Amino acid sequence: MARVWDWFVYDKALTTSVGSCHSIHHTSKMLPYFPFGQQFNDKMGTAPLSESDRLVEVDEHYLPEIDLKRQLLTELPSYYFQALPSYESAQWDVVNLVLHNLSRFQPAQFSLRVEGDNWHWHNHLLHEEITFTFGDGASLPQAPLDWVGRQVQEDLVLLSGDDATLVAGQLCFANDWSLDEKIGLPFWQIHAPIVPIVEPMMQAARKFMERLPSGRSFWRTNWSVKVSDQLDMTSRHTPALKQRLADRLPYLTPETIGQELFVRIERQTITRLPQSGAILFGIHTYQNLLAQEAADPERTRRMAQVFSTTPPAMLAYKGMTALMPALLSYLSDRHHSK
Ligand code: HEM
C-alpha cells in the first residue's frame, strides 16, 4: 500500500501552493486546507485557480472514497445522481475538463488518448480502461456526469442559465443537503433561507456567478465541525446525525471532545464551462479529528478566534450551537497550556 501512495506524498509537497492563502504548513495528517484566520470572515473568499492548480484533487483516501461513492450510487442511484433533460452537452463538458485535468496533473495515474471523437481512458489507480465516443451517451455505462463523477472524490454539480439553476449533479458527500431538495432551483433559492449576516456575501456571490468569465476556474472553502466523520451527510442522514449529536452531547467534555468531533472542510471550485456556458461546482470534502488539528497550537488559536467570533445565527445554521461551550473551553485550555 505504501508504495502506491509514494507519488502522493511527493506530489503533495509540490502542490501546497494551491492552498497557500488559506492554509499553513501541514503534515499529511493535517487538513490540507485550513480556512481559519483572525476572526469569522463574512467575505465570499473566492480566488482564481491558476493554470498550475488542479481542478480535482486526488489524495490518499482516493480508493476508499471512490468505493463508497460507487456503493451509494448502486444502492440509491436516483438519490445521488440527477439530471434534468437537455443538459447533456454540459455533462460532456465536464467529462472533457475533468479527464484532461487528471491526466495532465497525474499522467502516471491517469491517461487519456484522444483520436477525434474516439477517447481512450485508463485509470491506473482503479485498473480500469474504457474507450468511448465523445458526445455519444450510449458509449458510456452511465450518464456522462455520473460516469466521470465515479473517477473523482469530488461531488460535481452543474448550474445553468442567468440565475444559475441547478440542472444536474452527482452528490454523495453533501453536508446536510441533497439533490431532491435543490434540483431545478436557482442559486439564490438554493441558499434560502439566508442567514441575514451573510446576505451581503450572498448578493456578491450571486453577481459573481452571473459574471463568471468563460473557461476560468475559481475556488473557495467552507468549514464546519461535526460529531461524525461519515462522508455522506446528505439530508437523508440528518435525523440520525441530529440524534447522534444529542446522544453524544453529555460526553462532550473538554477532556473528550478532541476525540469526538471532526473539522470538516469543503474545497469548492467554480468553473464556467467554455462550450455549454454552464457552471461546474465541484466540492472536495476533507475532514480530520479535532484533536489532530488542535495538536498544532497555531491552528488551535485560529479555530478559537474564528469560532468565538462567528455570529450565533451562523453557528445555529451550521448546527454547532450545542457544541460551542465545550468546544471553546477545550480550545482555550489547549491554547493557554502551550
Ligand atoms: C461564490 C459562491 C458561493 C458562496 C459565497 C456560497 C456561500 C454559502 C454560505 C455562506 C453558505 C451557508 C453555510 C455555511 O457557510 O456553512 C452556503 C451553503 C450552501 N451552499 Fe453555497 N456558496 C456558493 C456557491 C454555491 C453553489 C454554486 C452551490 C450549488 C449547488 C451552493 C450550494 C450550497 C448549499 C446547498 C448550501 C446549504 C444550504 C442549505 O443548508 O440548505 N453554493 N453557501
Residues whose N, C-alpha, C, O or C-beta is under 5 A from the ligand:
A	BS01	HEM	M44 V157 D176 W177 I190 H191 A192 V198 M201 A205 W223 F281
